[in-house]
Structures are given as C-alpha cells and as structure tokens.
Amino acid sequence: MTKEELNKIEERLNKAQKGIWKAYIEGKDHTSGSSFIMTGIGSERGNDIELFGATEADYDFIANAKQDIPKLIAELRKLAE
C-alpha cells in the first residue's frame, strides 16, 4: 500500500461523522424502532445511520470500522518506519 493510498483512507475516515460509533440492533440492544448505528456520544453526537438489507454482522462491521481503521492506519505507519 502506498502512502498516498493510506492518506486517502485516512481522509475518508476523517470526513465521516465524528466520535465512537456503536451498532444498536433491534431485539438485541433495544425493543422498538429499527436497527441503527449511533455516531458519537454526548455533545459529539451525530446523526444516526440506518442501513437497508444489512445483517447484524454488517452493522457491527461498519460501526466498528470507525474505531478499527485508525488503529490499522497507526500500525501500518509504525511498520513503515
């Protein structure tokens, strides 16, 4: 992976809604409404993200990518030193 590719991934990450993302699955995490991804918490709260046709695993993957990708970027940069 080139530095430019890694920078573009980080740029997309930084343009996404701020904060920690967490998947809330109907029937597991709450009992009414639909499944969604909560973006941010408290004063950092952003818009909820709803997906159509997504599985529980899809929700978990997408929500956790917000926390996982920065760790992966940091590790790749560390390994490239």
TAVENPE-V863946 format. One record per residue. N is the residue number from 0. RES is the residue in one small letter. NEAR is the number of other ideal C-beta (glycine too) atoms within 8 Angstrom. Layout:
N/RES/NEAR
N/RES/NEAR
This chain:
0/m/4
1/t/5
2/k/6
3/e/6
4/e/8
5/l/12
6/n/8
7/k/8
8/i/10
9/e/9
10/e/8
11/r/8
12/l/11
13/n/6
14/k/5
15/a/7
16/q/9
17/k/7
18/g/11
19/i/7
20/w/16
21/k/7
22/a/14
23/y/10
24/i/10
25/e/11
26/g/4
27/k/6
28/d/6
29/h/8
30/t/4
31/s/4
32/g/5
33/s/5
34/s/11
35/f/10
36/i/14
37/m/10
38/t/13
39/g/12
40/i/7
41/g/5
42/s/3
43/e/8
44/r/9
45/g/8
46/n/5
47/d/7
48/i/10
49/e/8
50/l/10
51/f/4
52/g/3
53/a/8
54/t/5
55/e/9
56/a/6
57/d/9
58/y/14
59/d/9
60/f/8
61/i/13
62/a/11
63/n/10
64/a/9
65/k/12
66/q/9
67/d/8
68/i/10
69/p/8
70/k/8
71/l/8
72/i/12
73/a/8
74/e/8
75/l/10
76/r/9
77/k/7
78/l/6
79/a/6
80/e/4
